[in-house]
Amino acid sequence: MGIGVSLILIAAGAILTWAINVSSSGFNINTIGIILMVVGAIGIILSLMFWSSWGGVGGTRRRTTYVEDGPAGPGY
């Protein structure tokens, strides 16, 4: 899950928690909103933790050195 999906989950959860006032039997829409916000927050934290391994800002680059074995050129 990327940062974009996490932000969408947080926004949808905030809408369900604070903008909608519906009383229904069976499930609480506020609880679903809070669950969506928590899942979105966990997604953002995990995305930021693994950002460097995906090649994000501040990631390290690998350098490869090739050594060719062969006869030395003149003057060596």
N, CA, C and O atoms as a GROMACS GRO file, in nm:
protein
  304
    1MET      N    1   0.086  -0.116   0.000
    1MET     CA    2   0.000   0.000   0.000
    1MET      C    3   0.091   0.122   0.000
    1MET      O    4   0.183   0.132   0.081
    2GLY      N    5   0.065   0.213  -0.091
    2GLY     CA    6   0.147   0.332  -0.101
    2GLY      C    7   0.095   0.446  -0.015
    2GLY      O    8  -0.005   0.433   0.055
    3ILE      N    9   0.166   0.557  -0.024
    3ILE     CA   10   0.128   0.673   0.054
    3ILE      C   11  -0.006   0.730   0.005
    3ILE      O   12  -0.086   0.776   0.085
    4GLY      N   13  -0.028   0.726  -0.125
    4GLY     CA   14  -0.154   0.778  -0.180
    4GLY      C   15  -0.276   0.702  -0.130
    4GLY      O   16  -0.376   0.762  -0.092
    5VAL      N   17  -0.267   0.570  -0.130
    5VAL     CA   18  -0.379   0.489  -0.079
    5VAL      C   19  -0.399   0.512   0.069
    5VAL      O   20  -0.512   0.515   0.118
    6SER      N   21  -0.290   0.528   0.142
    6SER     CA   22  -0.300   0.553   0.286
    6SER      C   23  -0.371   0.686   0.313
    6SER      O   24  -0.454   0.695   0.404
    7LEU      N   25  -0.338   0.788   0.236
    7LEU     CA   26  -0.404   0.918   0.253
    7LEU      C   27  -0.553   0.909   0.219
    7LEU      O   28  -0.635   0.973   0.286
    8ILE      N   29  -0.587   0.832   0.118
    8ILE     CA   30  -0.729   0.814   0.083
    8ILE      C   31  -0.802   0.743   0.196
    8ILE      O   32  -0.914   0.781   0.230
    9LEU      N   33  -0.740   0.642   0.255
    9LEU     CA   34  -0.804   0.571   0.368
    9LEU      C   35  -0.823   0.664   0.487
    9LEU      O   36  -0.927   0.660   0.553
   10ILE      N   37  -0.725   0.747   0.515
   10ILE     CA   38  -0.738   0.841   0.627
   10ILE      C   39  -0.850   0.941   0.599
   10ILE      O   40  -0.929   0.972   0.688
   11ALA      N   41  -0.857   0.991   0.476
   11ALA     CA   42  -0.962   1.088   0.441
   11ALA      C   43  -1.100   1.024   0.449
   11ALA      O   44  -1.193   1.084   0.502
   12ALA      N   45  -1.113   0.903   0.397
   12ALA     CA   46  -1.243   0.834   0.403
   12ALA      C   47  -1.283   0.805   0.548
   12ALA      O   48  -1.400   0.818   0.585
   13GLY      N   49  -1.185   0.766   0.629
   13GLY     CA   50  -1.214   0.741   0.770
   13GLY      C   51  -1.255   0.867   0.844
   13GLY      O   52  -1.344   0.863   0.929
   14ALA      N   53  -1.190   0.979   0.812
   14ALA     CA   54  -1.226   1.105   0.877
   14ALA      C   55  -1.367   1.148   0.837
   14ALA      O   56  -1.442   1.200   0.919
   15ILE      N   57  -1.402   1.127   0.712
   15ILE     CA   58  -1.538   1.161   0.666
   15ILE      C   59  -1.640   1.075   0.738
   15ILE      O   60  -1.743   1.126   0.785
   16LEU      N   61  -1.613   0.944   0.748
   16LEU     CA   62  -1.708   0.856   0.815
   16LEU      C   63  -1.718   0.887   0.964
   16LEU      O   64  -1.825   0.872   1.024
   17THR      N   65  -1.609   0.931   1.025
   17THR     CA   66  -1.610   0.955   1.169
   17THR      C   67  -1.676   1.087   1.205
   17THR      O   68  -1.759   1.092   1.296
   18TRP      N   69  -1.640   1.195   1.134
   18TRP     CA   70  -1.684   1.327   1.179
   18TRP      C   71  -1.789   1.395   1.090
   18TRP      O   72  -1.855   1.488   1.136
   19ALA      N   73  -1.806   1.352   0.967
   19ALA     CA   74  -1.898   1.425   0.879
   19ALA      C   75  -2.032   1.357   0.861
   19ALA      O   76  -2.128   1.422   0.820
   20ILE      N   77  -2.041   1.231   0.891
   20ILE     CA   78  -2.167   1.158   0.868
   20ILE      C   79  -2.228   1.124   1.002
   20ILE      O   80  -2.163   1.066   1.090
   21ASN      N   81  -2.354   1.160   1.016
   21ASN     CA   82  -2.430   1.127   1.137
   21ASN      C   83  -2.545   1.035   1.098
   21ASN      O   84  -2.652   1.082   1.059
   22VAL      N   85  -2.522   0.906   1.110
   22VAL     CA   86  -2.623   0.807   1.074
   22VAL      C   87  -2.634   0.710   1.190
   22VAL      O   88  -2.534   0.664   1.245
   23SER      N   89  -2.756   0.678   1.227
   23SER     CA   90  -2.775   0.574   1.328
   23SER      C   91  -2.827   0.449   1.257
   23SER      O   92  -2.929   0.450   1.189
   24SER      N   93  -2.751   0.343   1.276
   24SER     CA   94  -2.788   0.217   1.213
   24SER      C   95  -2.770   0.106   1.314
   24SER      O   96  -2.694   0.119   1.411
   25SER      N   97  -2.839  -0.002   1.291
   25SER     CA   98  -2.824  -0.117   1.380
   25SER      C   99  -2.731  -0.218   1.314
   25SER      O  100  -2.734  -0.236   1.192
   26GLY      N  101  -2.651  -0.282   1.391
   26GLY     CA  102  -2.561  -0.382   1.338
   26GLY      C  103  -2.416  -0.340   1.340
   26GLY      O  104  -2.329  -0.418   1.378
   27PHE      N  105  -2.387  -0.218   1.298
   27PHE     CA  106  -2.249  -0.171   1.302
   27PHE      C  107  -2.248  -0.020   1.324
   27PHE      O  108  -2.345   0.050   1.294
   28ASN      N  109  -2.139   0.027   1.376
   28ASN     CA  110  -2.123   0.168   1.405
   28ASN      C  111  -2.032   0.230   1.297
   28ASN      O  112  -1.917   0.190   1.283
   29ILE      N  113  -2.084   0.326   1.225
   29ILE     CA  114  -2.009   0.387   1.115
   29ILE      C  115  -1.890   0.466   1.167
   29ILE      O  116  -1.789   0.478   1.097
   30ASN      N  117  -1.898   0.520   1.288
   30ASN     CA  118  -1.784   0.592   1.347
   30ASN      C  119  -1.667   0.498   1.373
   30ASN      O  120  -1.551   0.534   1.354
   31THR      N  121  -1.698   0.377   1.417
   31THR     CA  122  -1.593   0.278   1.443
   31THR      C  123  -1.523   0.238   1.313
   31THR      O  124  -1.401   0.223   1.312
   32ILE      N  125  -1.598   0.222   1.206
   32ILE     CA  126  -1.539   0.190   1.076
   32ILE      C  127  -1.448   0.303   1.030
   32ILE      O  128  -1.341   0.278   0.974
   33GLY      N  129  -1.489   0.427   1.054
   33GLY     CA  130  -1.405   0.541   1.019
   33GLY      C  131  -1.274   0.543   1.096
   33GLY      O  132  -1.169   0.572   1.039
   34ILE      N  133  -1.280   0.512   1.223
   34ILE     CA  134  -1.159   0.509   1.305
   34ILE      C  135  -1.067   0.397   1.259
   34ILE      O  136  -0.946   0.414   1.252
   35ILE      N  137  -1.124   0.281   1.226
   35ILE     CA  138  -1.044   0.168   1.177
   35ILE      C  139  -0.974   0.206   1.047
   35ILE      O  140  -0.857   0.174   1.028
   36LEU      N  141  -1.045   0.273   0.956
   36LEU     CA  142  -0.984   0.316   0.830
   36LEU      C  143  -0.870   0.415   0.854
   36LEU      O  144  -0.766   0.408   0.787
   37MET      N  145  -0.888   0.507   0.948
   37MET     CA  146  -0.782   0.602   0.977
   37MET      C  147  -0.659   0.534   1.037
   37MET      O  148  -0.546   0.571   1.004
   38VAL      N  149  -0.680   0.436   1.123
   38VAL     CA  150  -0.567   0.364   1.183
   38VAL      C  151  -0.493   0.283   1.077
   38VAL      O  152  -0.370   0.283   1.075
   39VAL      N  153  -0.565   0.216   0.989
   39VAL     CA  154  -0.501   0.138   0.882
   39VAL      C  155  -0.424   0.232   0.788
   39VAL      O  156  -0.314   0.198   0.744
   40GLY      N  157  -0.480   0.347   0.758
   40GLY     CA  158  -0.410   0.444   0.675
   40GLY      C  159  -0.283   0.496   0.740
   40GLY      O  160  -0.180   0.512   0.674
   41ALA      N  161  -0.289   0.522   0.870
   41ALA     CA  162  -0.170   0.570   0.943
   41ALA      C  163  -0.062   0.463   0.945
   41ALA      O  164   0.056   0.494   0.928
   42ILE      N  165  -0.100   0.338   0.967
   42ILE     CA  166  -0.003   0.228   0.965
   42ILE      C  167   0.058   0.215   0.826
   42ILE      O  168   0.178   0.190   0.813
   43GLY      N  169  -0.023   0.232   0.722
   43GLY     CA  170   0.029   0.227   0.586
   43GLY      C  171   0.130   0.336   0.557
   43GLY      O  172   0.231   0.311   0.491
   44ILE      N  173   0.104   0.457   0.606
   44ILE     CA  174   0.200   0.566   0.585
   44ILE      C  175   0.330   0.538   0.659
   44ILE      O  176   0.439   0.560   0.605
   45ILE      N  177   0.321   0.489   0.781
   45ILE     CA  178   0.442   0.460   0.859
   45ILE      C  179   0.524   0.352   0.790
   45ILE      O  180   0.646   0.364   0.781
   46LEU      N  181   0.459   0.246   0.742
   46LEU     CA  182   0.532   0.139   0.673
   46LEU      C  183   0.592   0.188   0.542
   46LEU      O  184   0.704   0.149   0.507
   47SER      N  185   0.520   0.272   0.469
   47SER     CA  186   0.572   0.326   0.344
   47SER      C  187   0.696   0.411   0.369
   47SER      O  188   0.793   0.403   0.293
   48LEU      N  189   0.695   0.490   0.474
   48LEU     CA  190   0.810   0.574   0.504
   48LEU      C  191   0.928   0.491   0.556
   48LEU      O  192   1.044   0.526   0.531
   49MET      N  193   0.900   0.382   0.626
   49MET     CA  194   1.007   0.296   0.676
   49MET      C  195   1.080   0.228   0.560
   49MET      O  196   1.203   0.215   0.564
   50PHE      N  197   1.006   0.184   0.459
   50PHE     CA  198   1.066   0.112   0.347
   50PHE      C  199   1.096   0.202   0.228
   50PHE      O  200   1.129   0.152   0.121
   51TRP      N  201   1.084   0.334   0.244
   51TRP     CA  202   1.103   0.428   0.133
   51TRP      C  203   1.244   0.416   0.074
   51TRP      O  204   1.260   0.417  -0.048
   52SER      N  205   1.346   0.406   0.158
   52SER     CA  206   1.483   0.403   0.108
   52SER      C  207   1.511   0.275   0.031
   52SER      O  208   1.589   0.277  -0.064
   53SER      N  209   1.451   0.164   0.069
   53SER     CA  210   1.475   0.040  -0.004
   53SER      C  211   1.405   0.041  -0.139
   53SER      O  212   1.441  -0.037  -0.227
   54TRP      N  213   1.304   0.129  -0.157
   54TRP     CA  214   1.235   0.137  -0.286
   54TRP      C  215   1.300   0.239  -0.378
   54TRP      O  216   1.253   0.260  -0.490
   55GLY      N  217   1.407   0.304  -0.334
   55GLY     CA  218   1.475   0.401  -0.417
   55GLY      C  219   1.424   0.541  -0.400
   55GLY      O  220   1.431   0.622  -0.493
   56GLY      N  221   1.372   0.571  -0.284
   56GLY     CA  222   1.320   0.704  -0.259
   56GLY      C  223   1.431   0.803  -0.229
   56GLY      O  224   1.549   0.775  -0.251
   57VAL      N  225   1.393   0.917  -0.179
   57VAL     CA  226   1.488   1.023  -0.149
   57VAL      C  227   1.585   0.977  -0.041
   57VAL      O  228   1.544   0.919   0.060
   58GLY      N  229   1.712   1.001  -0.062
   58GLY     CA  230   1.812   0.965   0.037
   58GLY      C  231   1.857   0.821   0.030
   58GLY      O  232   1.933   0.776   0.116
   59GLY      N  233   1.812   0.747  -0.069
   59GLY     CA  234   1.853   0.609  -0.083
   59GLY      C  235   1.998   0.598  -0.126
   59GLY      O  236   2.052   0.690  -0.189
   60THR      N  237   2.059   0.490  -0.094
   60THR     CA  238   2.199   0.470  -0.132
   60THR      C  239   2.204   0.395  -0.264
   60THR      O  240   2.119   0.311  -0.294
   61ARG      N  241   2.305   0.428  -0.342
   61ARG     CA  242   2.325   0.360  -0.469
   61ARG      C  243   2.437   0.259  -0.454
   61ARG      O  244   2.532   0.280  -0.379
   62ARG      N  245   2.425   0.150  -0.526
   62ARG     CA  246   2.529   0.050  -0.525
   62ARG      C  247   2.628   0.080  -0.637
   62ARG      O  248   2.589   0.113  -0.749
   63ARG      N  249   2.752   0.068  -0.605
   63ARG     CA  250   2.855   0.086  -0.706
   63ARG      C  251   2.917  -0.050  -0.735
   63ARG      O  252   2.944  -0.129  -0.645
   64THR      N  253   2.937  -0.076  -0.862
   64THR     CA  254   2.996  -0.202  -0.903
   64THR      C  255   3.130  -0.173  -0.969
   64THR      O  256   3.139  -0.088  -1.058
   65THR      N  257   3.233  -0.242  -0.926
   65THR     CA  258   3.365  -0.226  -0.984
   65THR      C  259   3.399  -0.354  -1.059
   65THR      O  260   3.390  -0.464  -1.005
   66TYR      N  261   3.438  -0.338  -1.182
   66TYR     CA  262   3.477  -0.452  -1.265
   66TYR      C  263   3.628  -0.454  -1.277
   66TYR      O  264   3.690  -0.353  -1.309
   67VAL      N  265   3.687  -0.568  -1.252
   67VAL     CA  266   3.831  -0.587  -1.266
   67VAL      C  267   3.852  -0.688  -1.377
   67VAL      O  268   3.808  -0.803  -1.367
   68GLU      N  269   3.921  -0.646  -1.480
   68GLU     CA  270   3.947  -0.736  -1.591
   68GLU      C  271   4.085  -0.798  -1.571
   68GLU      O  272   4.185  -0.728  -1.554
   69ASP      N  273   4.089  -0.928  -1.572
   69ASP     CA  274   4.217  -0.999  -1.562
   69ASP      C  275   4.267  -1.024  -1.703
   69ASP      O  276   4.198  -1.084  -1.786
   70GLY      N  277   4.384  -0.979  -1.728
   70GLY     CA  278   4.442  -0.998  -1.860
   70GLY      C  279   4.586  -0.952  -1.858
   70GLY      O  280   4.638  -0.909  -1.755
   71PRO      N  281   4.648  -0.961  -1.972
   71PRO     CA  282   4.789  -0.919  -1.974
   71PRO      C  283   4.800  -0.769  -1.951
   71PRO      O  284   4.718  -0.691  -1.997
   72ALA      N  285   4.905  -0.732  -1.878
   72ALA     CA  286   4.928  -0.592  -1.850
   72ALA      C  287   4.978  -0.524  -1.977
   72ALA      O  288   5.049  -0.585  -2.056
   73GLY      N  289   4.941  -0.401  -1.994
   73GLY     CA  290   4.984  -0.326  -2.112
   73GLY      C  291   5.131  -0.287  -2.101
   73GLY      O  292   5.195  -0.312  -1.999
   74PRO      N  293   5.182  -0.225  -2.205
   74PRO     CA  294   5.323  -0.186  -2.202
   74PRO      C  295   5.349  -0.081  -2.094
   74PRO      O  296   5.267   0.007  -2.071
   75GLY      N  297   5.464  -0.093  -2.031
   75GLY     CA  298   5.503   0.003  -1.928
   75GLY      C  299   5.459  -0.034  -1.789
   75GLY      O  300   5.482   0.042  -1.695
   76TYR      N  301   5.397  -0.150  -1.772
   76TYR     CA  302   5.356  -0.190  -1.637
   76TYR      C  303   5.452  -0.289  -1.580
   76TYR      O  304   5.434  -0.335  -1.467
   0.00000   0.00000   0.00000
